[in-house]
Amino acid sequence: MYNLRTLDNGIRLLTASVPHAMSVSTCIYVASGSRYEEDEKAGVSHFLEHMVFKGTPRRPSALEISGSIERVGGLMNASTDREITSYWCKVALPHFADTLDVIVDMLRNPLLAQEEVEKERGVIQEELAMTNDYPDYRVSLLTDQMLWPDQPMGRDVGGTRESVESLSRDTMIDWFRHQYGASSIVISIAGGLSDDEVLATLLPKLKQWPSNAPYNLQPTVNRNSKSHQARLEYRETEQAHLSISFTGIGRSHPDRFRLDLMCAVLGEGMSSRLFLQVRENLGLVYDIHSSASHYSDTGSIVIDFGVDPAKATLAVGTILEELDKIKQGVTEEELHRARELLKGRLLLRMEDTRALAAWSGVQELLTNNILSVAEVVDFLDAVQPNDISTIASRFLKRDELNLAVVGPYQDIEPFKLALSQWKSD
């Protein structure tokens, strides 16, 4: 599906030709994110992601950058996470060369003008304020703080109002020099061009990309408590937002796909156990789902749901009962349904050139090992029903349980009582 080349300066370049496609997607991944940041620099990766869109010497305004893409109907955006910053652009075939020049220019030569830094500081403060207004975002942040207290994994990727206020232009320039060097860059391109066509357009733009030693990823310390945790944030909301979580595993762990399938059986889709019991049978929630997240050395298992505040403890108790039940085993039919759901969604995503570029690019940057879609399908097919009960018993432990609650409550004790009645383990 792809060809991988490592250039002399360290940039890794992935190409995937899709002859029938009418688009080309360029995804550029940078080893920059909140896990690289010390507390006093919290949010610098996200701030810098905003700043590279603000102009270069050749295109000295944000309008000239965005307009170059939008005037040909293209799409461009970026995001920052804990371990990676992503930039992507998707355009029709005839416009590939021109738009590629734009995205490479902005990542090679950002102005980082002081005036723009100050303007964008206010924009980011508003972004933080906006996300903090969402109860589901707040419950997610409380969950991270319980799973990974007092470390980068447990804080907001965007930093805090205080840390953003203190970030200087010099700090951003230093961060750019370290984290945006060639050895920290993976470029993945997929679409209706041959490899030779992509290389002829791209290679001349990459040869002079400098390489510097990046800052290291901050290691994670997983909490090792002897009892469950519960944390409450009061909000005057019509619906309570809750999250039940457990410590998970990293993306290279041999049990990763077994854990993913357990979460799918439990709470992925309208045929899952949690959806059928908590929504369809009892009518307690509108939406409920479970998922597993995987990072370099840690991960999480999270069950998210929103519920009438008067029924929240009942919903918690019902979910805990389902966690006990899945430890007793699953049927071959359940496992088959969950397996085909994950496989089908994966295969459908691969029809999009951006998803295809992202598939190889993210894996190359984060793991240096690209699994093909066929390999992932084989891993999923190899999982047996007894694997699910084994994984559930290993990870859904009372001592690892966390409960985050955001809603119109003054007292966390009723929730602690509901947790104490769980007979797990």
C-alpha positions as CSV (number, residue, x, y, z in Angstrom):
1,M,0.0,0.0,0.0
2,Y,2.9,2.4,0.5
3,N,6.6,3.0,-0.2
4,L,8.9,4.3,2.6
5,R,12.1,6.3,2.0
6,T,14.3,8.0,4.6
7,L,16.1,11.0,3.2
8,D,19.7,11.9,4.1
9,N,18.5,14.6,6.5
10,G,16.2,12.1,8.4
11,I,12.8,12.9,7.0
12,R,10.7,9.8,6.4
13,L,8.6,10.0,3.3
14,L,5.7,7.6,2.6
15,T,3.8,7.4,-0.7
16,A,0.7,5.4,-1.6
17,S,-0.6,5.5,-5.2
18,V,-4.3,5.2,-5.6
19,P,-4.8,5.2,-9.4
20,H,-8.5,5.8,-9.4
21,A,-8.5,8.6,-6.9
22,M,-9.3,12.2,-8.0
23,S,-7.6,13.7,-4.9
24,V,-4.2,13.8,-3.2
25,S,-3.8,14.0,0.6
26,T,-0.7,15.2,2.2
27,C,-0.3,14.5,5.9
28,I,2.8,15.8,7.8
29,Y,3.4,14.5,11.3
30,V,5.7,16.1,13.8
31,A,7.1,14.6,17.0
32,S,5.6,17.4,19.1
33,G,2.9,17.3,21.7
34,S,2.0,17.9,25.4
35,R,4.1,14.8,26.5
36,Y,7.2,16.6,25.4
37,E,6.5,19.7,27.5
38,E,7.7,20.6,31.0
39,D,5.0,22.3,33.1
40,E,6.2,25.8,32.4
41,K,5.9,25.2,28.7
42,A,2.5,23.5,28.8
43,G,0.6,24.3,25.6
44,V,3.6,25.3,23.5
45,S,3.1,22.6,20.9
46,H,-0.5,23.6,20.4
47,F,0.3,27.3,20.4
48,L,3.0,26.7,17.7
49,E,0.6,24.6,15.6
50,H,-1.6,27.8,15.5
51,M,1.3,30.0,14.7
52,V,2.6,28.3,11.6
53,F,-0.6,29.2,9.8
54,K,0.1,33.0,10.4
55,G,2.5,33.6,7.5
56,T,5.9,33.0,6.0
57,P,8.2,35.4,4.2
58,R,6.7,34.3,0.9
59,R,3.1,34.4,2.2
60,P,3.2,37.0,4.9
61,S,-0.4,36.6,6.2
62,A,-2.8,33.8,7.3
63,L,-5.1,34.8,4.5
64,E,-2.5,34.1,1.9
65,I,-1.9,30.6,3.3
66,S,-5.6,29.6,3.8
67,G,-6.6,31.3,0.6
68,S,-4.1,29.4,-1.5
69,I,-5.9,26.2,-0.4
70,E,-9.5,27.3,-0.3
71,R,-9.5,29.0,-3.7
72,V,-9.0,25.6,-5.4
73,G,-11.6,23.9,-3.2
74,G,-9.0,22.2,-1.0
75,L,-9.2,21.4,2.7
76,M,-6.4,22.0,5.2
77,N,-6.3,21.7,9.0
78,A,-4.1,20.7,11.9
79,S,-4.3,19.3,15.4
80,T,-2.1,18.7,18.4
81,D,-2.3,15.7,20.7
82,R,-0.1,14.3,23.5
83,E,2.6,12.7,21.3
84,I,2.1,14.1,17.8
85,T,1.2,17.3,15.9
86,S,-0.6,16.7,12.6
87,Y,-1.0,18.9,9.5
88,W,-3.0,17.8,6.5
89,C,-4.1,19.1,3.2
90,K,-6.5,17.4,0.7
91,V,-6.9,18.8,-2.9
92,A,-7.9,17.7,-6.3
93,L,-5.2,16.2,-8.5
94,P,-4.4,19.3,-10.6
95,H,-3.6,21.4,-7.6
96,F,-1.2,19.1,-5.8
97,A,2.1,20.8,-6.6
98,D,0.9,24.3,-5.7
99,T,-0.7,23.3,-2.4
100,L,2.2,21.1,-1.4
101,D,4.4,24.2,-1.8
102,V,2.1,26.0,0.7
103,I,2.1,23.4,3.4
104,V,5.9,22.8,3.2
105,D,6.6,26.6,3.2
106,M,4.5,27.2,6.4
107,L,6.2,24.3,8.2
108,R,9.7,25.3,7.1
109,N,9.5,29.1,7.3
110,P,6.9,30.4,9.8
111,L,7.3,34.1,10.6
112,L,6.3,33.7,14.3
113,A,5.8,37.5,14.4
114,Q,5.5,39.0,17.9
115,E,2.3,40.8,17.0
116,E,0.7,37.6,15.7
117,V,1.8,35.7,18.8
118,E,0.0,38.2,21.0
119,K,-3.2,38.1,18.9
120,E,-3.2,34.3,18.8
121,R,-2.6,34.1,22.6
122,G,-6.1,35.6,23.0
123,V,-7.5,33.2,20.4
124,I,-6.1,30.2,22.3
125,Q,-7.4,31.5,25.6
126,E,-10.9,31.6,24.0
127,E,-10.4,28.1,22.7
128,L,-9.6,26.9,26.2
129,A,-12.6,28.7,27.6
130,M,-14.8,27.2,24.9
131,T,-13.8,23.6,25.5
132,N,-14.0,24.1,29.3
133,D,-17.7,25.1,28.8
134,Y,-18.5,21.6,27.5
135,P,-19.3,19.1,30.3
136,D,-18.2,16.1,28.3
137,Y,-14.8,17.7,27.8
138,R,-14.5,18.4,31.6
139,V,-15.3,14.8,32.5
140,S,-12.6,13.6,30.0
141,L,-10.1,15.9,31.7
142,L,-11.0,14.8,35.2
143,T,-10.5,11.2,33.9
144,D,-7.0,12.0,32.6
145,Q,-6.1,13.7,35.9
146,M,-7.1,10.6,37.8
147,L,-5.3,8.1,35.5
148,W,-2.1,10.2,35.2
149,P,-1.9,12.7,38.1
150,D,0.8,15.4,38.2
151,Q,2.3,14.6,34.8
152,P,1.9,15.7,31.1
153,M,-0.5,12.8,30.2
154,G,-2.9,14.1,32.8
155,R,-3.2,17.7,31.7
156,D,-5.0,19.6,28.9
157,V,-3.0,19.4,25.6
158,G,-3.6,23.1,25.2
159,G,-2.1,23.9,28.6
160,T,-3.7,26.3,31.1
161,R,-4.7,29.9,30.9
162,E,-1.6,30.7,33.0
163,S,0.8,28.6,31.0
164,V,-0.4,30.0,27.7
165,E,-0.2,33.6,29.1
166,S,3.5,33.0,30.0
167,L,4.7,31.4,26.7
168,S,7.0,33.8,24.9
169,R,8.0,34.1,21.2
170,D,11.5,33.0,22.1
171,T,10.1,29.8,23.7
172,M,8.2,29.0,20.5
173,I,11.2,29.7,18.3
174,D,13.3,27.3,20.5
175,W,10.5,24.7,20.3
176,F,10.3,25.0,16.6
177,R,14.0,24.5,16.1
178,H,14.1,21.4,18.3
179,Q,10.8,19.6,17.4
180,Y,10.4,20.6,13.7
181,G,13.8,19.3,12.6
182,A,13.9,16.7,9.8
183,S,14.5,13.7,12.0
184,S,11.2,14.5,13.8
185,I,9.1,14.7,10.5
186,V,7.1,12.1,8.7
187,I,5.4,13.1,5.4
188,S,2.7,10.7,4.1
189,I,1.1,11.3,0.7
190,A,-1.7,9.2,-0.8
191,G,-3.8,9.8,-3.9
192,G,-4.1,9.6,-7.7
193,L,-0.4,10.2,-8.5
194,S,2.4,7.7,-9.1
195,D,5.3,7.6,-6.7
196,D,7.6,9.1,-9.3
197,E,5.2,12.1,-9.8
198,V,5.1,12.7,-6.0
199,L,8.8,12.4,-5.6
200,A,9.6,14.8,-8.5
201,T,7.4,17.4,-6.9
202,L,8.4,16.9,-3.3
203,L,12.0,16.0,-3.1
204,P,13.4,19.4,-4.2
205,K,11.5,21.0,-1.3
206,L,12.8,18.7,1.4
207,K,16.6,18.4,0.8
208,Q,17.5,21.6,2.7
209,W,15.2,20.9,5.7
210,P,17.5,21.2,8.7
211,S,17.7,18.6,11.5
212,N,18.1,19.2,15.2
213,A,18.0,17.1,18.3
214,P,14.4,17.1,19.6
215,Y,13.3,17.2,23.2
216,N,12.4,13.8,24.7
217,L,9.0,12.4,25.4
218,Q,8.2,12.7,29.1
219,P,7.8,9.2,30.6
220,T,4.4,8.3,32.2
221,V,4.0,7.0,35.7
222,N,0.8,5.0,36.0
223,R,-1.1,5.3,39.2
224,N,-0.9,2.3,41.5
225,S,-3.7,2.9,44.0
226,K,-5.2,0.4,46.4
227,S,-8.8,1.7,46.0
228,H,-11.0,3.3,43.4
229,Q,-11.2,7.0,42.9
230,A,-14.2,9.3,42.3
231,R,-14.1,12.9,41.4
232,L,-16.9,15.4,41.0
233,E,-17.2,18.8,39.4
234,Y,-20.4,20.8,40.0
235,R,-22.1,22.1,36.9
236,E,-25.7,23.2,36.6
237,T,-26.6,21.0,33.7
238,E,-29.7,19.2,32.6
239,Q,-27.8,16.0,32.1
240,A,-25.0,14.4,34.2
241,H,-21.9,13.5,32.3
242,L,-19.9,10.5,33.7
243,S,-16.9,8.5,32.7
244,I,-15.8,5.1,34.2
245,S,-12.1,4.4,33.4
246,F,-9.3,2.0,34.0
247,T,-5.6,2.0,33.1
248,G,-5.0,0.5,29.7
249,I,-1.9,-0.5,27.6
250,G,0.4,1.0,25.0
251,R,0.0,0.8,21.3
252,S,2.7,-1.9,20.8
253,H,1.4,-4.2,23.6
254,P,0.7,-7.7,22.4
255,D,-2.8,-7.6,23.9
256,R,-3.8,-4.4,22.2
257,F,-6.3,-5.9,19.7
258,R,-7.8,-8.2,22.3
259,L,-8.5,-5.2,24.5
260,D,-10.0,-3.3,21.5
261,L,-12.3,-6.2,20.8
262,M,-13.4,-6.4,24.5
263,C,-14.3,-2.7,24.3
264,A,-16.2,-3.3,21.1
265,V,-18.2,-6.1,22.6
266,L,-18.9,-4.0,25.7
267,G,-19.8,-0.6,24.2
268,E,-19.1,-0.1,20.5
269,G,-22.2,0.3,18.4
270,M,-25.9,-0.3,18.9
271,S,-25.5,-4.1,19.3
272,S,-23.1,-3.8,22.2
273,R,-23.8,-5.0,25.6
274,L,-23.9,-1.6,27.3
275,F,-26.1,0.0,24.6
276,L,-28.6,-2.9,24.7
277,Q,-28.8,-3.1,28.5
278,V,-28.4,0.5,29.7
279,R,-30.2,2.2,26.8
280,E,-32.5,-0.2,25.1
281,N,-33.6,-2.4,28.1
282,L,-33.6,0.2,30.9
283,G,-33.9,3.5,29.0
284,L,-31.3,5.2,31.3
285,V,-29.2,6.9,28.7
286,Y,-29.3,8.3,25.1
287,D,-25.6,7.6,24.3
288,I,-23.1,5.3,25.9
289,H,-19.9,3.8,24.5
290,S,-16.6,2.3,25.6
291,S,-13.2,2.7,23.9
292,A,-9.5,2.0,24.4
293,S,-6.8,4.6,23.8
294,H,-3.2,3.6,23.3
295,Y,-0.1,5.7,23.7
296,S,3.6,4.9,23.6
297,D,3.8,3.4,27.1
298,T,0.3,3.6,28.6
299,G,-3.3,3.7,27.7
300,S,-6.9,3.8,29.0
301,I,-10.2,2.1,28.9
302,V,-13.1,4.5,29.1
303,I,-16.9,4.2,29.3
304,D,-18.6,7.5,28.6
305,F,-22.3,8.2,29.1
306,G,-24.8,11.0,29.9
307,V,-27.8,10.4,32.1
308,D,-30.6,12.1,34.0
309,P,-29.0,13.3,37.2
310,A,-31.6,11.4,39.3
311,K,-30.7,8.1,37.6
312,A,-26.9,8.4,37.5
313,T,-26.1,6.1,40.4
314,L,-28.4,3.4,39.0
315,A,-26.7,3.7,35.6
316,V,-23.3,3.4,37.3
317,G,-24.4,0.2,39.1
318,T,-25.8,-1.3,35.9
319,I,-22.6,-0.7,34.0
320,L,-20.5,-2.3,36.8
321,E,-22.8,-5.3,36.6
322,E,-22.0,-5.5,32.9
323,L,-18.3,-5.3,33.6
324,D,-18.7,-8.4,35.9
325,K,-20.7,-10.2,33.2
326,I,-18.1,-9.8,30.5
327,K,-15.5,-11.4,32.7
328,Q,-17.6,-14.5,32.6
329,G,-17.2,-14.8,28.9
330,V,-18.7,-13.8,25.5
331,T,-20.3,-15.9,22.8
332,E,-18.7,-16.6,19.5
333,E,-21.6,-14.7,17.9
334,E,-20.9,-11.6,20.0
335,L,-17.3,-11.7,19.2
336,H,-17.9,-12.2,15.5
337,R,-20.2,-9.2,15.5
338,A,-17.7,-7.0,17.2
339,R,-14.8,-8.2,15.1
340,E,-16.7,-7.6,11.8
341,L,-17.7,-4.1,13.1
342,L,-14.1,-3.1,13.7
343,K,-12.9,-4.7,10.5
344,G,-15.6,-3.1,8.4
345,R,-15.1,0.4,9.7
346,L,-11.3,0.1,9.2
347,L,-11.8,-1.1,5.6
348,L,-14.3,1.7,4.8
349,R,-11.9,4.3,6.1
350,M,-9.3,3.2,3.7
351,E,-11.3,4.4,0.7
352,D,-10.4,8.0,1.7
353,T,-7.0,9.3,0.6
354,R,-6.5,11.2,3.8
355,A,-7.2,8.2,5.9
356,L,-4.8,6.1,3.8
357,A,-2.0,8.7,4.2
358,A,-2.7,8.9,8.0
359,W,-2.7,5.1,8.4
360,S,0.9,4.8,7.5
361,G,2.2,8.2,8.6
362,V,1.0,8.0,12.2
363,Q,2.3,4.5,12.7
364,E,5.7,5.4,11.2
365,L,6.2,8.4,13.5
366,L,4.9,6.8,16.7
367,T,6.1,3.2,16.3
368,N,8.6,2.9,13.4
369,N,6.5,-0.1,12.4
370,I,3.6,0.1,10.0
371,L,1.1,-2.6,10.2
372,S,-0.9,-3.2,7.1
373,V,-4.7,-3.3,7.1
374,A,-4.5,-7.0,6.3
375,E,-2.2,-7.6,9.3
376,V,-4.6,-5.8,11.7
377,V,-7.5,-7.9,10.2
378,D,-5.5,-11.1,10.9
379,F,-4.8,-10.0,14.5
380,L,-8.5,-9.4,15.0
381,D,-9.5,-12.7,13.5
382,A,-7.1,-14.5,15.8
383,V,-8.9,-13.3,19.0
384,Q,-11.0,-16.1,20.7
385,P,-13.9,-15.8,23.1
386,N,-11.8,-16.9,26.1
387,D,-9.3,-14.1,25.3
388,I,-12.1,-11.5,26.0
389,S,-12.9,-12.9,29.4
390,T,-9.1,-13.1,30.2
391,I,-8.5,-9.5,29.2
392,A,-11.6,-8.3,31.1
393,S,-10.5,-10.0,34.3
394,R,-7.0,-8.5,33.9
395,F,-7.9,-4.9,33.2
396,L,-11.4,-4.3,34.7
397,K,-10.2,-4.3,38.3
398,R,-11.7,-2.7,41.3
399,D,-8.4,-1.2,42.4
400,E,-8.0,0.5,39.0
401,L,-11.5,1.9,38.7
402,N,-12.0,5.7,38.3
403,L,-15.3,7.6,38.2
404,A,-15.5,11.2,36.9
405,V,-18.8,13.1,37.3
406,V,-19.8,16.5,36.0
407,G,-23.3,17.6,36.8
408,P,-25.6,19.2,39.3
409,Y,-24.3,17.5,42.5
410,Q,-22.9,18.8,45.7
411,D,-21.9,15.5,47.1
412,I,-19.8,12.7,45.7
413,E,-20.7,10.2,48.5
414,P,-23.7,8.5,46.7
415,F,-21.3,7.7,43.8
416,K,-18.7,6.3,46.1
417,L,-21.3,4.1,47.7
418,A,-22.3,2.8,44.3
419,L,-18.7,1.9,43.5
420,S,-18.2,0.3,46.9
421,Q,-21.1,-2.2,46.1
422,W,-19.3,-3.5,43.1
423,K,-18.4,-7.1,43.8
424,S,-15.6,-7.3,41.2
425,D,-12.4,-9.3,42.0
